[in-house]
Amino acid sequence: MQIFCSGNLAQRVLGGSAMTDARLDSSEQWASTSEAPLASQPPAAALLADQLLQRVISADALASELSPLAEVWQKLAVGCARVRASFSTLERCYLVLSPRQPTEREKLGLRHADCVARFLRGDRQKSTALDSNVAPSTVSAHTAECLLAMGMDRRASRVPVLLVAAANAFHDGLANPARASALHDGQSELLVFSLP
């Protein structure tokens, strides 16, 4: 099994056939933010990342509980959860959240959750800027700031598919269910959500 890392995006090749993308929180010790492959990083970092992914997949496979996708967006938008990891297998998309209290700086970023939600729903940056009476570049900055506060990469092109579905479900008032489970990583409880 090989794990490659480019910034916060790690790609795993399982047995040479199944591709999995994983976005790992760079603030955690088990993730690497260098441009070098994780294999060249300390073996503990790569092993811990792989163990977490396997535990998430196992916990999700045993889950029978369903949770509305809109609740995922609410948890992130108010700051009571942060994205710990997101990845996809050939069968499912996964989003792993860690419950927590936001810092004051993160609270400032989260006030722009509407910019992110509009972007994820497909609204154009210029439309959001006109509605908000700000410049398009300000909308872009607000979106990046909010994504960072939610625990993701600041680039909007790296937003997990499951988060796009959650933002749309919240906006449209839909009760689209995602499979939900929880697991402990030794320090805190992790919330796992998945969609086919």
TITOR-478759 format. One line per 8 residues: number of its first residue (from 0); their letters; for each residue x, y, z of N, C-alpha, C, CB. Coordinates in steps of 0.2 Angstrom, whole numbers, plus 5000, padded with zeros to 4 digits. Glycine has a CB too. Example, Ala and Ser with C-alpha at 12.3 -4.5 7.8 and 13.67 -1.06 7.14 Angstrom:
// residues 2
0> AS> 5066/4972/5039/5062/4978/5039/5066/4984/5039/5057/4978/5045; 5064/4989/5035/5068/4995/5036/5064/5000/5039/5070/4997/5029
END
This chain:
// residues 196
0> MQIFCSGN> 5004/4994/5000/5000/5000/5000/5004/5006/5000/4995/5000/5006; 5003/5011/4995/5007/5017/4995/5002/5023/4997/5010/5018/4988; 5005/5028/5001/5002/5034/5002/5006/5040/5000/5000/5034/5010; 5003/5044/4996/5006/5050/4993/5003/5056/4996/5006/5050/4985; 5007/5061/4997/5004/5067/5000/5006/5073/4996/5006/5068/5008; 5001/5078/4995/5003/5084/4992/4999/5089/4996/5001/5084/4984; 5002/5093/5000/4999/5097/5005/4994/5093/5009/4995/5102/5001; 4988/5095/5009/4983/5091/5014/4980/5086/5010/4978/5096/5016
8> LAQRVLGG> 4981/5084/5004/4978/5079/5000/4982/5073/5000/4976/5081/4993; 4980/5067/5002/4984/5061/5002/4980/5056/4998/4985/5058/5009; 4984/5053/4993/4980/5048/4989/4983/5041/4991/4982/5050/4981; 4979/5036/4992/4981/5030/4994/4979/5025/4988/4977/5027/5000; 4983/5021/4986/4982/5016/4981/4982/5009/4985/4987/5016/4975; 4976/5006/4985/4975/5000/4988/4976/4994/4983/4968/4999/4992; 4981/4990/4984/4982/4984/4980/4983/4986/4972/4977/4980/4980; 4985/4993/4971/4986/4995/4964/4979/4996/4960/4990/4990/4961
16> SAMTDARL> 4973/4995/4963/4967/4995/4959/4962/5000/4962/4964/4989/4958; 4961/5000/4968/4956/5005/4971/4959/5011/4973/4953/5001/4977; 4957/5017/4970/4959/5023/4972/4955/5026/4978/4959/5028/4966; 4959/5029/4982/4955/5033/4988/4959/5040/4989/4956/5029/4994; 4955/5045/4989/4958/5051/4991/4956/5053/4998/4955/5057/4986; 4961/5056/5002/4960/5058/5009/4962/5064/5010/4963/5052/5013; 4958/5069/5013/4961/5075/5015/4961/5075/5023/4956/5081/5013; 4968/5076/5025/4969/5075/5032/4970/5082/5035/4975/5071/5033
24> DSSEQWAS> 4968/5083/5041/4969/5089/5045/4976/5090/5046/4965/5089/5051; 4979/5096/5044/4986/5097/5045/4988/5099/5052/4988/5102/5040; 4984/5100/5056/4985/5102/5063/4986/5096/5067/4980/5107/5066; 4984/5090/5065/4985/5084/5068/4992/5081/5067/4980/5079/5066; 4995/5077/5072/5001/5075/5072/5002/5069/5067/5003/5072/5079; 4996/5066/5065/4996/5060/5061/4996/5062/5053/4991/5055/5062; 4995/5068/5052/4995/5071/5045/5002/5074/5043/4989/5075/5044; 5003/5074/5037/5009/5077/5034/5007/5083/5030/5014/5073/5031
32> TSEAPLAS> 5011/5089/5030/5009/5094/5026/5015/5096/5021/5008/5101/5030; 5020/5092/5021/5025/5093/5016/5023/5090/5009/5032/5089/5019; 5027/5091/5004/5026/5089/4998/5029/5082/4996/5029/5094/4992; 5033/5079/5001/5036/5073/5001/5031/5067/5002/5042/5072/5005; 5031/5061/4999/5027/5056/5001/5027/5054/5008/5029/5050/4997; 5021/5052/5011/5021/5050/5018/5025/5045/5019/5013/5048/5020; 5027/5041/5014/5031/5035/5015/5038/5037/5018/5032/5031/5009; 5040/5043/5015/5047/5046/5017/5046/5050/5024/5050/5051/5012
40> QPPAAALL> 5040/5051/5027/5039/5054/5033/5040/5048/5038/5032/5057/5034; 5040/5050/5045/5041/5045/5050/5036/5040/5049/5041/5049/5057; 5038/5034/5050/5033/5028/5048/5027/5029/5053/5036/5021/5050; 5027/5032/5059/5022/5032/5063/5016/5036/5060/5024/5035/5070; 5018/5042/5057/5013/5046/5054/5009/5043/5049/5017/5052/5051; 5012/5039/5044/5009/5035/5039/5005/5030/5042/5014/5032/5034; 5007/5026/5047/5004/5021/5050/4997/5023/5053/5008/5017/5055; 4998/5029/5057/4992/5032/5061/4987/5034/5056/4995/5038/5065
48> ADQLLQRV> 4989/5037/5050/4984/5039/5045/4980/5033/5042/4987/5043/5040; 4984/5028/5041/4981/5022/5038/4976/5019/5043/4986/5017/5036; 4978/5018/5049/4974/5015/5054/4968/5019/5055/4978/5015/5061; 4968/5026/5055/4962/5030/5056/4957/5028/5050/4964/5037/5056; 4960/5028/5044/4956/5027/5038/4952/5020/5039/4960/5028/5032; 4956/5015/5041/4953/5009/5041/4948/5008/5047/4959/5003/5043; 4949/5012/5052/4944/5012/5058/4938/5015/5056/4948/5015/5064; 4939/5021/5052/4933/5024/5050/4929/5020/5045/4935/5031/5046
56> ISADALAS> 4932/5017/5041/4928/5012/5036/4925/5007/5040/4933/5009/5031; 4928/5004/5045/4925/4998/5049/4919/5001/5053/4930/4995/5053; 4920/5006/5056/4915/5009/5060/4909/5011/5056/4917/5015/5064; 4910/5013/5050/4904/5015/5045/4901/5009/5043/4907/5019/5040; 4904/5003/5042/4901/4997/5039/4897/4994/5044/4907/4992/5037; 4898/4995/5051/4894/4993/5056/4888/4997/5058/4898/4991/5062; 4888/5003/5055/4883/5008/5057/4876/5007/5054/4885/5015/5055; 4871/5008/5058/4864/5007/5056/4860/5014/5057/4861/5001/5059
64> ELSPLAEV> 4863/5018/5060/4860/5025/5061/4860/5029/5055/4863/5028/5068; 4855/5033/5054/4855/5038/5049/4854/5045/5052/4849/5037/5043; 4858/5050/5049/4857/5057/5052/4856/5061/5046/4864/5059/5055; 4852/5067/5047/4851/5071/5041/4857/5075/5039/4845/5076/5043; 4858/5076/5033/4864/5079/5030/4865/5086/5033/4865/5079/5023; 4859/5089/5033/4858/5096/5035/4862/5097/5042/4851/5099/5036; 4861/5092/5046/4865/5093/5053/4872/5093/5053/4862/5087/5057; 4875/5090/5048/4882/5090/5046/4884/5097/5045/4884/5085/5041
72> WQKLAVGC> 4881/5101/5041/4882/5107/5039/4881/5112/5045/4878/5110/5033; 4876/5111/5049/4875/5115/5055/4881/5115/5060/4868/5113/5058; 4883/5108/5061/4888/5107/5066/4895/5111/5063/4890/5100/5066; 4896/5111/5057/4902/5115/5055/4901/5122/5054/4904/5112/5048; 4895/5124/5052/4894/5132/5052/4894/5135/5059/4887/5133/5048; 4892/5132/5064/4892/5135/5070/4898/5134/5074/4886/5133/5075; 4902/5130/5072/4909/5128/5075/4909/5123/5080/4911/5135/5077; 4904/5119/5081/4904/5114/5086/4907/5108/5084/4897/5113/5089
80> ARVRASFS> 4910/5108/5077/4913/5102/5075/4918/5105/5069/4909/5097/5071; 4924/5101/5068/4929/5103/5063/4930/5096/5059/4935/5105/5067; 4932/5097/5053/4933/5092/5048/4940/5089/5050/4933/5094/5041; 4940/5083/5052/4946/5079/5054/4949/5076/5048/4945/5074/5060; 4945/5073/5044/4947/5070/5038/4941/5069/5033/4950/5063/5039; 4943/5068/5026/4937/5067/5022/4941/5062/5016/4934/5073/5018; 4937/5057/5014/4940/5053/5009/4935/5049/5005/4945/5048/5012; 4936/5046/5000/4932/5042/4996/4935/5036/4994/4929/5046/4989
88> TLERCYLV> 4930/5031/4994/4932/5024/4991/4928/5023/4985/4931/5018/4997; 4929/5018/4982/4925/5016/4976/4917/5016/4978/4927/5010/4972; 4916/5014/4984/4909/5013/4986/4906/5019/4989/4908/5007/4990; 4910/5023/4993/4907/5028/4998/4911/5034/4998/4905/5025/5005; 4908/5040/5000/4912/5046/5002/4911/5046/5010/4909/5052/4998; 4916/5048/5013/4917/5049/5020/4919/5056/5022/4922/5044/5023; 4916/5058/5028/4918/5064/5031/4918/5063/5039/4912/5070/5030; 4924/5064/5042/4925/5063/5049/4926/5070/5052/4932/5059/5050
96> LSPRQPTE> 4921/5071/5057/4921/5077/5061/4924/5076/5068/4914/5080/5061; 4927/5080/5071/4929/5080/5078/4925/5086/5082/4937/5080/5079; 4921/5084/5087/4917/5089/5090/4922/5093/5094/4912/5086/5095; 4921/5100/5095/4926/5104/5099/4922/5111/5099/4932/5105/5095; 4926/5115/5103/4924/5122/5104/4928/5127/5100/4924/5125/5112; 4925/5131/5096/4929/5135/5091/4933/5141/5095/4925/5138/5086; 4939/5142/5092/4943/5148/5095/4940/5155/5093/4950/5148/5093; 4942/5160/5096/4939/5167/5094/4940/5168/5087/4942/5172/5099
104> REKLGLRH> 4946/5166/5085/4948/5168/5078/4944/5164/5073/4956/5166/5077; 4943/5157/5075/4938/5153/5070/4931/5156/5070/4939/5146/5073; 4929/5158/5076/4922/5161/5076/4921/5167/5071/4920/5164/5083; 4927/5171/5070/4927/5176/5065/4926/5173/5058/4933/5181/5066; 4930/5168/5057/4929/5165/5050/4923/5162/5049/4935/5160/5050; 4920/5159/5054/4913/5155/5053/4907/5160/5052/4912/5151/5059; 4908/5166/5053/4903/5171/5052/4902/5172/5044/4904/5178/5055; 4906/5169/5040/4906/5169/5033/4903/5163/5030/4912/5171/5030
112> ADCVARFL> 4900/5158/5034/4898/5152/5032/4893/5152/5026/4895/5148/5038; 4889/5158/5026/4884/5159/5021/4888/5160/5014/4880/5165/5022; 4894/5163/5014/4898/5163/5007/4900/5156/5005/4904/5167/5008; 4902/5152/5010/4904/5145/5008/4898/5141/5005/4907/5141/5014; 4892/5142/5009/4886/5138/5007/4884/5140/5000/4880/5140/5012; 4884/5147/4999/4882/5149/4992/4886/5146/4987/4881/5157/4992; 4893/5146/4988/4898/5144/4983/4896/5136/4982/4905/5144/4986; 4895/5132/4988/4894/5125/4987/4887/5124/4983/4894/5122/4994
120> RGDRQKST> 4882/5128/4984/4876/5128/4980/4877/5130/4973/4871/5132/4984; 4882/5132/4971/4883/5134/4964/4882/5141/4962/4879/5130/4960; 4881/5146/4967/4880/5153/4966/4887/5156/4963/4878/5156/4972; 4887/5160/4959/4893/5164/4956/4895/5169/4962/4891/5167/4950; 4902/5169/4962/4905/5174/4966/4903/5181/4965/4913/5174/4965; 4901/5183/4959/4899/5190/4958/4892/5191/4961/4899/5192/4951; 4888/5186/4960/4881/5186/4963/4881/5187/4971/4877/5180/4961; 4885/5183/4974/4886/5184/4981/4889/5190/4983/4891/5178/4984
128> ALDSNVAP> 4894/5193/4979/4897/5199/4981/4891/5205/4980/4902/5201/4976; 4887/5205/4975/4882/5210/4974/4877/5210/4980/4879/5209/4967; 4875/5204/4981/4870/5203/4987/4873/5205/4994/4868/5196/4987; 4879/5205/4995/4882/5206/5001/4886/5213/5001/4888/5201/5003; 4885/5217/4995/4888/5224/4995/4896/5223/4996/4885/5228/5000; 4899/5219/4994/4907/5218/4994/4909/5216/4988/4909/5213/5000; 4916/5217/4987/4919/5215/4981/4920/5207/4980/4927/5218/4981; 4920/5205/4974/4921/5198/4973/4927/5195/4976/4921/5196/4966
136> STVSAHTA> 4932/5199/4977/4938/5196/4980/4937/5196/4987/4944/5201/4979; 4933/5200/4990/4931/5199/4997/4927/5193/4999/4927/5205/5000; 4923/5191/4994/4919/5185/4995/4924/5179/4994/4914/5184/4989; 4929/5179/4990/4934/5174/4989/4938/5173/4996/4938/5175/4984; 4940/5179/4999/4943/5179/5005/4939/5176/5011/4946/5186/5007; 4933/5178/5011/4928/5176/5016/4927/5168/5016/4921/5179/5016; 4927/5166/5009/4926/5158/5008/4932/5155/5011/4924/5157/5001; 4938/5157/5009/4944/5154/5011/4945/5154/5019/4950/5157/5008
144> ECLLAMGM> 4943/5159/5022/4944/5160/5029/4939/5155/5033/4942/5167/5031; 4933/5155/5030/4928/5150/5033/4930/5143/5032/4921/5151/5030; 4932/5141/5026/4935/5134/5025/4940/5132/5030/4937/5133/5018; 4945/5137/5031/4950/5135/5036/4947/5134/5043/4955/5141/5036; 4942/5139/5045/4939/5138/5052/4936/5132/5052/4935/5144/5053; 4933/5129/5047/4930/5122/5047/4934/5116/5047/4925/5122/5041; 4941/5118/5046/4946/5112/5046/4948/5110/5039/4943/5107/5050; 4946/5114/5034/4948/5111/5027/4953/5115/5024/4941/5111/5023
152> DRRASRVP> 4955/5113/5018/4960/5117/5014/4956/5124/5012/4962/5113/5008; 4960/5129/5012/4957/5135/5010/4955/5136/5003/4962/5141/5011; 4957/5131/4999/4955/5131/4992/4948/5128/4991/4961/5128/4987; 4944/5131/4988/4937/5129/4987/4937/5123/4983/4933/5134/4984; 4942/5121/4978/4942/5116/4974/4943/5109/4978/4947/5116/4969; 4945/5110/4984/4946/5104/4988/4941/5102/4993/4953/5105/4992; 4935/5105/4992/4929/5104/4997/4927/5097/4996/4924/5109/4996; 4926/5093/5001/4923/5086/5000/4916/5086/4997/4923/5082/5007
160> VLLVAAAN> 4915/5081/4993/4908/5080/4990/4903/5080/4995/4908/5074/4986; 4904/5076/5001/4899/5075/5006/4897/5082/5009/4901/5071/5011; 4902/5087/5010/4900/5093/5012/4896/5097/5007/4907/5097/5014; 4897/5097/5001/4893/5100/4996/4886/5097/4997/4896/5099/4989; 4885/5091/4997/4878/5088/4998/4875/5091/5005/4878/5080/4998; 4879/5091/5010/4876/5094/5016/4874/5101/5016/4882/5093/5022; 4878/5105/5013/4876/5112/5012/4870/5113/5008/4882/5116/5009; 4869/5109/5003/4863/5109/4998/4857/5107/5002/4864/5105/4992
168> AFHDGLAN> 4858/5101/5006/4852/5099/5010/4850/5104/5015/4854/5092/5014; 4855/5107/5018/4853/5112/5023/4849/5118/5020/4859/5115/5027; 4852/5120/5014/4848/5126/5011/4841/5124/5008/4852/5128/5005; 4841/5118/5006/4834/5116/5003/4829/5113/5008/4835/5111/4997; 4832/5113/5014/4827/5110/5019/4826/5103/5019/4821/5114/5020; 4830/5099/5015/4829/5092/5014/4832/5088/5020/4833/5090/5007; 4829/5082/5021/4831/5077/5026/4835/5072/5023/4825/5075/5030; 4839/5073/5018/4843/5068/5015/4847/5065/5021/4848/5071/5010
176> PARASALH> 4847/5058/5021/4850/5055/5027/4857/5053/5024/4847/5049/5029; 4862/5053/5029/4869/5050/5028/4870/5045/5034/4874/5056/5029; 4873/5040/5032/4875/5035/5037/4879/5038/5042/4878/5028/5034; 4878/5037/5049/4882/5040/5054/4884/5035/5059/4877/5046/5058; 4890/5036/5062/4893/5032/5067/4898/5036/5071/4896/5026/5064; 4900/5033/5076/4905/5037/5080/4911/5032/5082/4902/5040/5087; 4917/5035/5083/4922/5031/5085/4927/5035/5090/4926/5027/5080; 4931/5032/5094/4935/5036/5098/4943/5035/5095/4935/5033/5105
184> DGQSELLV> 4946/5041/5095/4953/5040/5093/4958/5041/5099/4955/5046/5088; 4956/5039/5105/4960/5039/5111/4960/5046/5114/4967/5038/5109; 4958/5051/5111/4958/5058/5114/4951/5060/5114/4962/5063/5111; 4947/5059/5109/4940/5062/5108/4936/5057/5104/4941/5069/5105; 4930/5059/5104/4925/5055/5099/4925/5058/5092/4918/5055/5102; 4925/5054/5087/4925/5056/5080/4918/5054/5078/4931/5053/5076; 4915/5059/5074/4909/5058/5071/4910/5056/5063/4904/5064/5071; 4907/5050/5061/4909/5048/5054/4902/5048/5050/4912/5041/5054
192> FSLP> 4902/5052/5045/4896/5052/5040/4898/5049/5033/4893/5059/5040; 4894/5046/5030/4895/5043/5024/4889/5043/5019/4899/5036/5024; 4891/5043/5013/4886/5043/5007/4888/5038/5002/4884/5049/5004; 4884/5034/4999/4886/5030/4993/4888/5034/4987/4880/5025/4991
END
